[in-house]
């Protein structure tokens, strides 16, 4: 009789912000980016911010110097 008293509960799992979505190119479910995909407006193919599209102060200064000096 104990088995009849057990209620079946269904739990719906939803995606969490902590989960790893994975890379569409490598099919890898890692937390880091392999920096392989082309970026569009700073976003990768997965829709996240692409770290390889970010430019720091040094990178921007080098680009400005090369544009002004005609080097490149």
TIBAPA-910138 format. One record per residue: x, y negated, z negated of N, C-alpha, C, O in turn; residue in one letter. Coordinates in nm, 4 decimals, always signed. Example, Ala and Ser with C-alpha at 12.3 -4.5 7.8 and 13.67 -1.06 7.14 Angstrom:
<sites>
site n.x=+1.3190; n.y=+0.5690; n.z=-0.7800; ca.x=+1.2300; ca.y=+0.4500; ca.z=-0.7800; c.x=+1.3200; c.y=+0.3300; c.z=-0.7800; o.x=+1.4236; o.y=+0.3319; o.z=-0.8465; rest=a
site n.x=+1.2850; n.y=+0.2250; n.z=-0.7080; ca.x=+1.3670; ca.y=+0.1060; ca.z=-0.7140; c.x=+1.2900; c.y=-0.0030; c.z=-0.7870; o.x=+1.3409; o.y=-0.1138; o.z=-0.8039; rest=s
</sites>
This chain:
<sites>
site n.x=+0.0797; n.y=+0.1200; n.z=+0.0000; ca.x=+0.0000; ca.y=+0.0000; ca.z=+0.0000; c.x=+0.0843; c.y=-0.1269; c.z=+0.0000; o.x=+0.0367; o.y=-0.2327; o.z=+0.0411; rest=x
site n.x=+0.2082; n.y=-0.1175; n.z=-0.0454; ca.x=+0.2928; ca.y=-0.2363; ca.z=-0.0534; c.x=+0.3215; c.y=-0.2927; c.z=+0.0847; o.x=+0.3372; o.y=-0.4138; o.z=+0.0997; rest=x
site n.x=+0.3285; n.y=-0.2079; n.z=+0.1848; ca.x=+0.3588; ca.y=-0.2538; ca.z=+0.3196; c.x=+0.2444; c.y=-0.3384; c.z=+0.3765; o.x=+0.2687; o.y=-0.4257; o.z=+0.4598; rest=x
site n.x=+0.1228; n.y=-0.3146; n.z=+0.3339; ca.x=+0.0097; ca.y=-0.3915; ca.z=+0.3834; c.x=+0.0045; c.y=-0.5322; c.z=+0.3230; o.x=-0.0539; o.y=-0.6227; o.z=+0.3825; rest=x
site n.x=+0.0631; n.y=-0.5504; n.z=+0.2091; ca.x=+0.0592; ca.y=-0.6797; ca.z=+0.1422; c.x=+0.1631; c.y=-0.7781; c.z=+0.1962; o.x=+0.1605; o.y=-0.8966; o.z=+0.1630; rest=x
site n.x=+0.2529; n.y=-0.7290; n.z=+0.2782; ca.x=+0.3574; ca.y=-0.8146; ca.z=+0.3331; c.x=+0.2993; c.y=-0.8941; c.z=+0.4494; o.x=+0.2413; o.y=-0.8374; o.z=+0.5420; rest=x
site n.x=+0.3155; n.y=-1.0262; n.z=+0.4435; ca.x=+0.2657; ca.y=-1.1107; ca.z=+0.5514; c.x=+0.3769; c.y=-1.1341; c.z=+0.6523; o.x=+0.4905; o.y=-1.1639; o.z=+0.6154; rest=x
site n.x=+0.3441; n.y=-1.1208; n.z=+0.7768; ca.x=+0.4411; ca.y=-1.1478; ca.z=+0.8826; c.x=+0.4426; c.y=-1.2966; c.z=+0.9116; o.x=+0.3398; o.y=-1.3555; o.z=+0.9450; rest=x
site n.x=+0.5554; n.y=-1.3547; n.z=+0.8992; ca.x=+0.5710; ca.y=-1.4960; ca.z=+0.9290; c.x=+0.6617; c.y=-1.5113; c.z=+1.0492; o.x=+0.7653; o.y=-1.4458; o.z=+1.0604; rest=x
site n.x=+0.6209; n.y=-1.5983; n.z=+1.1377; ca.x=+0.7040; ca.y=-1.6252; ca.z=+1.2547; c.x=+0.7704; c.y=-1.7599; c.z=+1.2356; o.x=+0.7046; o.y=-1.8597; o.z=+1.2060; rest=x
site n.x=+0.8998; n.y=-1.7617; n.z=+1.2527; ca.x=+0.9755; ca.y=-1.8848; ca.z=+1.2394; c.x=+1.0197; c.y=-1.9293; c.z=+1.3781; o.x=+1.0689; o.y=-1.8501; o.z=+1.4584; rest=x
site n.x=+1.0011; n.y=-2.0553; n.z=+1.4032; ca.x=+1.0433; ca.y=-2.1106; ca.z=+1.5313; c.x=+1.1775; c.y=-2.1797; c.z=+1.5109; o.x=+1.1902; o.y=-2.2707; o.z=+1.4290; rest=x
site n.x=+1.2744; n.y=-2.1364; n.z=+1.5842; ca.x=+1.4060; ca.y=-2.1994; ca.z=+1.5753; c.x=+1.4153; c.y=-2.3115; c.z=+1.6766; o.x=+1.3865; o.y=-2.2932; o.z=+1.7949; rest=x
site n.x=+1.4553; n.y=-2.4256; n.z=+1.6295; ca.x=+1.4734; ca.y=-2.5386; ca.z=+1.7191; c.x=+1.6203; c.y=-2.5743; c.z=+1.7246; o.x=+1.6981; o.y=-2.5364; o.z=+1.6370; rest=x
site n.x=+1.6566; n.y=-2.6456; n.z=+1.8255; ca.x=+1.7953; ca.y=-2.6873; ca.z=+1.8417; c.x=+1.8289; c.y=-2.7924; c.z=+1.7364; o.x=+1.7491; o.y=-2.8821; o.z=+1.7091; rest=x
site n.x=+1.9448; n.y=-2.7808; n.z=+1.6792; ca.x=+1.9890; ca.y=-2.8773; ca.z=+1.5801; c.x=+2.0999; c.y=-2.9631; c.z=+1.6387; o.x=+2.1611; o.y=-2.9278; o.z=+1.7395; rest=x
site n.x=+2.1244; n.y=-3.0742; n.z=+1.5752; ca.x=+2.2302; ca.y=-3.1623; ca.z=+1.6235; c.x=+2.3684; c.y=-3.1025; c.z=+1.5965; o.x=+2.4667; o.y=-3.1435; o.z=+1.6582; rest=x
site n.x=+2.3762; n.y=-3.0067; n.z=+1.5055; ca.x=+2.5048; ca.y=-2.9461; ca.z=+1.4726; c.x=+2.5414; c.y=-2.8326; c.z=+1.5672; o.x=+2.6557; o.y=-2.7868; o.z=+1.5671; rest=x
site n.x=+2.4489; n.y=-2.7879; n.z=+1.6457; ca.x=+2.4746; ca.y=-2.6751; ca.z=+1.7343; c.x=+2.5675; c.y=-2.7104; c.z=+1.8479; o.x=+2.5832; o.y=-2.8273; o.z=+1.8829; rest=x
site n.x=+2.6284; n.y=-2.6099; n.z=+1.9046; ca.x=+2.7161; ca.y=-2.6324; ca.z=+2.0184; c.x=+2.6403; c.y=-2.5987; c.z=+2.1451; o.x=+2.5851; o.y=-2.4893; o.z=+2.1576; rest=x
site n.x=+2.6372; n.y=-2.6908; n.z=+2.2382; ca.x=+2.5618; ca.y=-2.6714; ca.z=+2.3613; c.x=+2.6455; c.y=-2.6059; c.z=+2.4684; o.x=+2.5918; o.y=-2.5343; o.z=+2.5530; rest=x
site n.x=+2.7741; n.y=-2.6279; n.z=+2.4674; ca.x=+2.8595; ca.y=-2.5641; ca.z=+2.5662; c.x=+2.8798; c.y=-2.6485; c.z=+2.6896; o.x=+2.8092; o.y=-2.7464; o.z=+2.7139; rest=x
site n.x=+2.9770; n.y=-2.6081; n.z=+2.7655; ca.x=+3.0156; ca.y=-2.6795; ca.z=+2.8861; c.x=+2.9512; c.y=-2.6121; c.z=+3.0073; o.x=+2.9608; o.y=-2.4901; o.z=+3.0206; rest=x
site n.x=+2.8851; n.y=-2.6884; n.z=+3.0969; ca.x=+2.8246; ca.y=-2.6261; ca.z=+3.2141; c.x=+2.9260; c.y=-2.5748; c.z=+3.3156; o.x=+2.8930; o.y=-2.4894; o.z=+3.3979; rest=x
site n.x=+3.0493; n.y=-2.6257; n.z=+3.3111; ca.x=+3.1507; ca.y=-2.5788; ca.z=+3.4060; c.x=+3.2170; c.y=-2.4497; c.z=+3.3619; o.x=+3.2312; o.y=-2.3564; o.z=+3.4409; rest=x
site n.x=+3.2577; n.y=-2.4441; n.z=+3.2353; ca.x=+3.3317; ca.y=-2.3275; ca.z=+3.1872; c.x=+3.2434; c.y=-2.2267; c.z=+3.1152; o.x=+3.2885; o.y=-2.1167; o.z=+3.0834; rest=x
site n.x=+3.1186; n.y=-2.2627; n.z=+3.0892; ca.x=+3.0249; ca.y=-2.1768; ca.z=+3.0148; c.x=+3.0788; c.y=-2.1423; c.z=+2.8760; o.x=+3.0474; o.y=-2.0369; o.z=+2.8207; rest=x
site n.x=+3.1587; n.y=-2.2308; n.z=+2.8214; ca.x=+3.2181; ca.y=-2.2091; ca.z=+2.6903; c.x=+3.1369; c.y=-2.2832; c.z=+2.5858; o.x=+3.0964; o.y=-2.3972; o.z=+2.6083; rest=x
site n.x=+3.1129; n.y=-2.2208; n.z=+2.4733; ca.x=+3.0361; ca.y=-2.2840; ca.z=+2.3664; c.x=+3.1296; c.y=-2.3335; c.z=+2.2567; o.x=+3.1235; o.y=-2.2886; o.z=+2.1423; rest=x
site n.x=+3.2144; n.y=-2.4252; n.z=+2.2938; ca.x=+3.3094; ca.y=-2.4805; ca.z=+2.1987; c.x=+3.2693; c.y=-2.6221; c.z=+2.1623; o.x=+3.1884; o.y=-2.6847; o.z=+2.2309; rest=x
site n.x=+3.3265; n.y=-2.6720; n.z=+2.0540; ca.x=+3.2949; ca.y=-2.8070; ca.z=+2.0075; c.x=+3.3752; c.y=-2.9138; c.z=+2.0794; o.x=+3.3460; o.y=-3.0325; o.z=+2.0647; rest=x
site n.x=+3.4742; n.y=-2.8753; n.z=+2.1558; ca.x=+3.5581; ca.y=-2.9743; ca.z=+2.2218; c.x=+3.5323; c.y=-2.9732; c.z=+2.3721; o.x=+3.4694; o.y=-2.8821; o.z=+2.4261; rest=x
site n.x=+3.5819; n.y=-3.0752; n.z=+2.4361; ca.x=+3.5627; ca.y=-3.0924; ca.z=+2.5796; c.x=+3.6895; c.y=-3.0484; c.z=+2.6521; o.x=+3.8001; o.y=-3.0800; o.z=+2.6080; rest=x
site n.x=+3.6748; n.y=-2.9764; n.z=+2.7620; ca.x=+3.7906; ca.y=-2.9338; ca.z=+2.8405; c.x=+3.8372; c.y=-3.0407; c.z=+2.9385; o.x=+3.9410; o.y=-3.0249; o.z=+3.0029; rest=x
site n.x=+3.7614; n.y=-3.1493; n.z=+2.9501; ca.x=+3.7963; ca.y=-3.2650; ca.z=+3.0329; c.x=+3.8125; c.y=-3.2285; c.z=+3.1796; o.x=+3.9068; o.y=-3.2729; o.z=+3.2451; rest=x
site n.x=+3.7218; n.y=-3.1487; n.z=+3.2304; ca.x=+3.7300; ca.y=-3.1040; ca.z=+3.3688; c.x=+3.6239; c.y=-3.1673; c.z=+3.4579; o.x=+3.6445; o.y=-3.1781; o.z=+3.5787; rest=x
site n.x=+3.5129; n.y=-3.2086; n.z=+3.4023; ca.x=+3.4005; ca.y=-3.2515; ca.z=+3.4853; c.x=+3.4146; c.y=-3.3973; c.z=+3.5291; o.x=+3.4780; o.y=-3.4775; o.z=+3.4605; rest=x
site n.x=+3.3559; n.y=-3.4304; n.z=+3.6420; ca.x=+3.3536; ca.y=-3.5708; ca.z=+3.6831; c.x=+3.2583; c.y=-3.6482; c.z=+3.5929; o.x=+3.1583; o.y=-3.5937; o.z=+3.5464; rest=x
site n.x=+3.2887; n.y=-3.7730; n.z=+3.5688; ca.x=+3.2056; ca.y=-3.8526; ca.z=+3.4788; c.x=+3.1221; c.y=-3.9521; c.z=+3.5576; o.x=+3.1648; o.y=-4.0038; o.z=+3.6609; rest=x
site n.x=+3.0041; n.y=-3.9775; n.z=+3.5075; ca.x=+2.9142; ca.y=-4.0768; ca.z=+3.5652; c.x=+2.8749; c.y=-4.1717; c.z=+3.4521; o.x=+2.8064; o.y=-4.1321; o.z=+3.3579; rest=x
site n.x=+2.9184; n.y=-4.2956; n.z=+3.4622; ca.x=+2.8907; ca.y=-4.3976; ca.z=+3.3599; c.x=+2.9361; c.y=-4.3537; c.z=+3.2207; o.x=+2.8704; o.y=-4.3839; o.z=+3.1211; rest=x
site n.x=+3.0471; n.y=-4.2834; n.z=+3.2144; ca.x=+3.1026; ca.y=-4.2413; ca.z=+3.0858; c.x=+3.0428; c.y=-4.1141; c.z=+3.0286; o.x=+3.0796; o.y=-4.0738; o.z=+2.9182; rest=x
site n.x=+2.9515; n.y=-4.0493; n.z=+3.1004; ca.x=+2.8905; ca.y=-3.9254; ca.z=+3.0547; c.x=+2.9355; c.y=-3.8094; c.z=+3.1414; o.x=+2.9548; o.y=-3.8240; o.z=+3.2621; rest=x
site n.x=+2.9521; n.y=-3.6940; n.z=+3.0785; ca.x=+2.9884; ca.y=-3.5741; ca.z=+3.1528; c.x=+2.8651; c.y=-3.5036; c.z=+3.2065; o.x=+2.7538; o.y=-3.5545; o.z=+3.1934; rest=x
site n.x=+2.8839; n.y=-3.3873; n.z=+3.2666; ca.x=+2.7721; ca.y=-3.3111; ca.z=+3.3220; c.x=+2.6774; c.y=-3.2610; c.z=+3.2141; o.x=+2.5594; o.y=-3.2382; o.z=+3.2405; rest=x
site n.x=+2.7282; n.y=-3.2438; n.z=+3.0939; ca.x=+2.6447; ca.y=-3.1938; ca.z=+2.9849; c.x=+2.5594; c.y=-3.3036; c.z=+2.9224; o.x=+2.4709; o.y=-3.2746; o.z=+2.8420; rest=x
site n.x=+2.5847; n.y=-3.4286; n.z=+2.9581; ca.x=+2.5060; ca.y=-3.5380; ca.z=+2.9044; c.x=+2.5680; c.y=-3.6052; c.z=+2.7837; o.x=+2.5159; o.y=-3.7054; o.z=+2.7347; rest=x
site n.x=+2.6788; n.y=-3.5511; n.z=+2.7351; ca.x=+2.7469; ca.y=-3.6111; ca.z=+2.6205; c.x=+2.8513; c.y=-3.7112; c.z=+2.6685; o.x=+2.8889; o.y=-3.7126; o.z=+2.7856; rest=x
site n.x=+2.8968; n.y=-3.7940; n.z=+2.5765; ca.x=+3.0020; ca.y=-3.8901; ca.z=+2.6087; c.x=+3.1276; c.y=-3.8121; c.z=+2.6431; o.x=+3.1712; o.y=-3.7257; o.z=+2.5670; rest=x
site n.x=+3.1850; n.y=-3.8430; n.z=+2.7575; ca.x=+3.3042; ca.y=-3.7729; ca.z=+2.8030; c.x=+3.4281; c.y=-3.8405; c.z=+2.7452; o.x=+3.4530; o.y=-3.9574; o.z=+2.7746; rest=x
site n.x=+3.5062; n.y=-3.7699; n.z=+2.6638; ca.x=+3.6241; ca.y=-3.8321; ca.z=+2.6043; c.x=+3.7291; c.y=-3.8699; c.z=+2.7080; o.x=+3.8092; o.y=-3.9604; o.z=+2.6845; rest=x
site n.x=+3.7298; n.y=-3.8016; n.z=+2.8224; ca.x=+3.8284; ca.y=-3.8348; ca.z=+2.9244; c.x=+3.7881; c.y=-3.9585; c.z=+3.0048; o.x=+3.8654; o.y=-4.0048; o.z=+3.0887; rest=x
site n.x=+3.6698; n.y=-4.0121; n.z=+2.9809; ca.x=+3.6283; ca.y=-4.1349; ca.z=+3.0482; c.x=+3.6564; c.y=-4.2588; c.z=+2.9631; o.x=+3.6471; o.y=-4.3715; o.z=+3.0116; rest=x
site n.x=+3.6902; n.y=-4.2375; n.z=+2.8375; ca.x=+3.7157; ca.y=-4.3496; ca.z=+2.7483; c.x=+3.8551; c.y=-4.4070; c.z=+2.7748; o.x=+3.9501; o.y=-4.3324; o.z=+2.7984; rest=x
site n.x=+3.8662; n.y=-4.5374; n.z=+2.7707; ca.x=+3.9941; ca.y=-4.6052; ca.z=+2.7916; c.x=+4.0256; c.y=-4.6886; c.z=+2.6682; o.x=+3.9412; o.y=-4.7639; o.z=+2.6196; rest=x
site n.x=+4.1461; n.y=-4.6747; n.z=+2.6191; ca.x=+4.1905; ca.y=-4.7515; ca.z=+2.5041; c.x=+4.2569; c.y=-4.8812; c.z=+2.5465; o.x=+4.2635; o.y=-4.9131; o.z=+2.6652; rest=x
site n.x=+4.3061; n.y=-4.9559; n.z=+2.4478; ca.x=+4.3725; ca.y=-5.0839; ca.z=+2.4758; c.x=+4.4937; c.y=-5.0662; c.z=+2.5645; o.x=+4.5159; o.y=-5.1448; o.z=+2.6566; rest=x
site n.x=+4.5720; n.y=-4.9636; n.z=+2.5374; ca.x=+4.6948; ca.y=-4.9413; ca.z=+2.6136; c.x=+4.6635; c.y=-4.9073; c.z=+2.7587; o.x=+4.7257; o.y=-4.9614; o.z=+2.8501; rest=x
site n.x=+4.5666; n.y=-4.8172; n.z=+2.7802; ca.x=+4.5293; ca.y=-4.7803; ca.z=+2.9174; c.x=+4.4782; c.y=-4.9006; c.z=+2.9951; o.x=+4.5135; o.y=-4.9186; o.z=+3.1116; rest=x
site n.x=+4.3956; n.y=-4.9829; n.z=+2.9318; ca.x=+4.3423; ca.y=-5.1009; ca.z=+2.9995; c.x=+4.4519; c.y=-5.2018; c.z=+3.0310; o.x=+4.4492; o.y=-5.2662; o.z=+3.1358; rest=x
site n.x=+4.5487; n.y=-5.2157; n.z=+2.9397; ca.x=+4.6594; ca.y=-5.3089; ca.z=+2.9635; c.x=+4.7464; c.y=-5.2615; c.z=+3.0802; o.x=+4.7903; o.y=-5.3433; o.z=+3.1611; rest=x
site n.x=+4.7715; n.y=-5.1326; n.z=+3.0896; ca.x=+4.8505; ca.y=-5.0782; ca.z=+3.1997; c.x=+4.7779; c.y=-5.0981; c.z=+3.3314; o.x=+4.8401; o.y=-5.1351; o.z=+3.4309; rest=x
site n.x=+4.6475; n.y=-5.0742; n.z=+3.3341; ca.x=+4.5704; ca.y=-5.0937; ca.z=+3.4568; c.x=+4.5724; c.y=-5.2403; c.z=+3.4998; o.x=+4.5877; o.y=-5.2703; o.z=+3.6182; rest=x
site n.x=+4.5570; n.y=-5.3313; n.z=+3.4036; ca.x=+4.5619; ca.y=-5.4754; ca.z=+3.4355; c.x=+4.6983; c.y=-5.5149; c.z=+3.4896; o.x=+4.7069; o.y=-5.5918; o.z=+3.5853; rest=x
site n.x=+4.8051; n.y=-5.4633; n.z=+3.4297; ca.x=+4.9411; ca.y=-5.4947; ca.z=+3.4741; c.x=+4.9634; c.y=-5.4441; c.z=+3.6157; o.x=+5.0195; o.y=-5.5155; o.z=+3.6989; rest=x
site n.x=+4.9207; n.y=-5.3237; n.z=+3.6435; ca.x=+4.9402; ca.y=-5.2664; ca.z=+3.7775; c.x=+4.8576; c.y=-5.3406; c.z=+3.8823; o.x=+4.9015; o.y=-5.3560; o.z=+3.9962; rest=x
site n.x=+4.7390; n.y=-5.3864; n.z=+3.8447; ca.x=+4.6553; ca.y=-5.4615; ca.z=+3.9390; c.x=+4.7171; c.y=-5.5977; c.z=+3.9696; o.x=+4.7113; o.y=-5.6432; o.z=+4.0838; rest=x
site n.x=+4.7761; n.y=-5.6634; n.z=+3.8700; ca.x=+4.8357; ca.y=-5.7953; ca.z=+3.8902; c.x=+4.9677; c.y=-5.7890; c.z=+3.9637; o.x=+4.9983; o.y=-5.8768; o.z=+4.0445; rest=x
site n.x=+5.0465; n.y=-5.6856; n.z=+3.9365; ca.x=+5.1802; ca.y=-5.6778; ca.z=+3.9959; c.x=+5.1799; c.y=-5.6114; c.z=+4.1336; o.x=+5.2813; o.y=-5.6127; o.z=+4.2035; rest=x
site n.x=+5.0675; n.y=-5.5541; n.z=+4.1721; ca.x=+5.0599; ca.y=-5.4880; ca.z=+4.3022; c.x=+5.1214; c.y=-5.3506; c.z=+4.3017; o.x=+5.1434; o.y=-5.2921; o.z=+4.4077; rest=x
site n.x=+5.1494; n.y=-5.2982; n.z=+4.1849; ca.x=+5.2075; ca.y=-5.1656; ca.z=+4.1697; c.x=+5.0940; c.y=-5.0629; c.z=+4.1721; o.x=+4.9811; o.y=-5.0949; o.z=+4.1349; rest=x
site n.x=+5.1223; n.y=-4.9425; n.z=+4.2147; ca.x=+5.0225; ca.y=-4.8508; ca.z=+4.1945; c.x=+4.9800; c.y=-4.7470; c.z=+4.2771; o.x=+4.8875; o.y=-4.6739; o.z=+4.2418; rest=x
</sites>
